[in-house]
Amino acid sequence: MVLEFLRDCDSSQLMSDCDPQDYKRQEAIWELFTSECVYFLDQLMVLKEVFLATLTNLQMRDYLSDVDTWRMFANLNELCLVSFGFLISLLHVIKESWKIPVAGAGPTLLELLHKAIQESICHCLQKYCLNYSTALFYLDSLKHREDFGSYVKWCERNQECRRLQLRDLLVAPLQRLTRYPLLLRNVGKRSRTEEEESALQSVVEQVDTSICDLEGKVKWLDNYQKVKLLRDALVWLPVWERDKRAFIPENLKHLLKAVTLENLIAHRCLLHEGKLVLTENAKLHDVYLFLFDDFLLITKIKRNKKNPLRLPQNQELDQLLKEGCTFTVLDQPISLDRLQLRSVDQLNAAASGLSQSFIIMHQNRYQQCIAAFILQAPSEAVKVQ
């Protein structure tokens, strides 16, 4: 129905009899409709019919049966149904406004937008967007498999993809959600009355609220997933390994009850993280710092034996975790109310050969410095951060 209408109609001719103000309004509605068509036909349906359908068929033949389609595509089928339903309803509104005969009475434009945005579009897109980072991480974890790589390459060669890769298509619903406010504002600016403009503005505000709400949820979810992965990668040394002065005979070590520290970071917010260089015993060591909402962790990076190459200075935490690196905690967590920071000025930095350096001091409750760490940043800008 939608394809036939697009193929047969001439929008400029049908709108030519309108007055200039109404013409612009119809033009804005037409842009909303055609962009939804592109989103539905060239992105959602390609994801569904080329990638999801192919994977489902392969799994029915016992290939790639361990690949989780929900983690990859989330509620894609629901997105397709919602977008198609919105298109059909919007098509009915457009035909009525162009005086094209239609069967049965449908909702007005405002009724349609209020209902679609509030009840289905935003809710459905939020559900998909919350899974997006998980989908990308899952995709990265599978890309090294030959069978999965062959499946993706075969799908991406399909002419329906138009040279777009799977990643390009997976991000389409996020881009569509952020574009709705622009399209709806464009319609609102060309409204016939102030009441209509005000009503459309309330629809725009609903979408903006949904996006803001989603941003908060995504940040929380990203933090939760990153902390969950980090928890498994942290190595907490026992006191006799952490402090060589703490000599504990083998037959007495069992008396020091092992404290489970894996859950120490479970419910905390990771505010900042980054790679620096630690000066220790006249040697330089790669370290990774994790700043949580109430303490700081200084860790040494232990590279995976399968990836022994030196890591780039700007390599991100996600990549380090994917490569199987572990992080050995130095000393102990430094509570932020027991931490003091001292910047090393350029004169002293030049004299000691420690450019872009600073000192982190760990104090006890008696204001006594119990540990100090001399750290170097790759640049002055990173040091200031």
Salt bridges, closest charged atoms under 4 A:
ASP22 OD1 - ARG192 NE 3.30
GLU31 OE2 - ARG179 NH2 3.75
GLU36 OE1 - ARG176 NH2 2.72
ASP42 OD2 - ARG162 NH1 3.31
ASP66 OD2 - ARG145 NH1 2.72
GLU78 OE1 - LYS127 NZ 3.12
GLU96 OE2 - HIS92 ND1 3.85
GLU119 OE1 - LYS115 NZ 3.06
ASP140 OD1 - LYS143 NZ 3.90
ASP140 OD1 - ARG167 NH2 2.34
ASP140 OD2 - LYS322 NZ 2.70
ASP147 OD2 - ARG145 NH2 3.03
GLU196 OE2 - ARG25 NH2 2.96
ASP208 OD2 - ARG185 NH2 2.75
ASP213 OD2 - LYS217 NZ 3.29
ASP232 OD1 - ARG231 NE 3.88
ASP243 OD1 - ARG245 NE 3.18
GLU250 OE2 - LYS253 NZ 2.76
GLU273 OE2 - LYS226 NZ 3.73
GLU280 OE1 - HIS285 NE2 3.81
GLU280 OE1 - LYS300 NZ 2.96
ASP286 OD1 - LYS275 NZ 3.48
ASP286 OD2 - ARG303 NH2 2.46
ASP286 OD1 - ARG310 NH2 3.38
ASP294 OD1 - ARG268 NE 2.86
ASP331 OD2 - HIS362 ND1 3.89
